[in-house]
């Protein structure tokens, strides 16, 4: 009887030991899952699958730095739902909205038109590394950075609320239309190939086009320009700068002064001069 009792006691102890071991495994698994987000941020493991990222990590648990690093894997971070929805409608992504677009679907796109989509943030545009033509007019943009879009040649972003526009690294840019925004300054010093610049209806006080010797068209009506130097723009044939009430003098070269192009329109109170005080 005692032998039988000992046998069942041993069986019970062995069963309890296996149960305890399983509990420890579960605790270990839970601990590892809790560290998943931290590991992804610190290691930036390029073997992580795009779909697994969105499945296992809630968007609210990732900070901006995490998003940047995860975008290097297989997905480009697109936080604006309206921008992502526009890309879905173009066939570059699929529902549901998850703040990511497969990079392989966009990194060879040459032309992108996302106008009239109520987009407030164009973060993710940097994933379009081959982009040459961008149309993003009639949205709600307040800032736009195109520094990663090195191949961009034509860009229209008119009728937004832009206060900041970065095209300083778009060395191939030929055409820029940023009419009807809230820009107080625009830097086109590095856009040496720029031929067409339209920045009507902004709040620009000064614009330096001295390096833009390829410029043929300049439209800067209804701004707050104080001075304007066109003396280096020898190819400029179309120039409109009406309704800049503080612009009293436009600096030009001797050749330009002697042969003012027929399509140069200025205010009646603005003069062309070789020297502007």
Secondary structure, DSSP 8 states (H G I E B T S, - for coil): -HHHHHHHHHHHHHHHHHHHHHHHHHHHHHHHHHTHHHHHHHH--TT--HHHHHHHS-GGG--HHHHHHHTTTTEEE---HHHHHHHHHTTSS-SS--SEEEGGGTTT--EEE--SS--S--TTGGG-TT--EEE--SS--SEEE-TT-TT--EEE--SS--SEEE-TT-TT--EEE--SS--S----TT-TT--EEE--SS--SB---TT-TT--EEE--SS---BEE-TT-TT--EEE-TT-TT--EEE--HHHHHT--TEEE--TT-EEESS--
